[in-house]
Amino acid sequence: MIIPPLTDNRKKHLSYFKTAKEIQVKIGKNINTCTKLSMGMTSDYIEAIKAGATHIRIGTALFGGRKKWL
């Protein structure tokens, strides 16, 4: 699972996601059970899917934002 640094620059997100996919592929050559890649959240899941995510997290889209307690 990866979470890229907080930024509004979607190209940077895509870059991080592509790098994670490259790493997953390299690991997968030696460990054949490395077939899943969790990356992307509500704000960047499209870029994550484009880069090869097999799992995304879209909680905010489904449930709304969290309440601020402080």
Residue pairs with C-beta under 8 A, 6 or more apart in sequence:
1 38
1 39
1 55
2 16
2 17
2 20
2 38
2 39
3 39
3 41
4 12
4 13
4 16
4 17
4 39
4 44
5 12
5 16
7 13
10 44
10 47
13 44
13 47
13 48
14 47
14 50
14 51
17 39
17 40
17 44
17 47
17 48
17 50
17 51
17 52
17 53
18 51
18 52
20 37
20 39
20 51
21 37
21 51
21 52
24 34
24 37
24 52
27 34
28 34
28 35
35 54
36 54
36 55
37 52
37 53
37 54
37 55
38 53
38 54
38 55
38 56
38 57
39 48
39 51
39 53
39 55
39 56
40 46
40 47
40 48
40 49
40 53
40 56
40 57
41 56
41 57
41 58
41 59
41 60
42 57
42 58
42 59
42 60
42 61
43 60
45 53
45 56
45 57
45 58
48 56
49 56
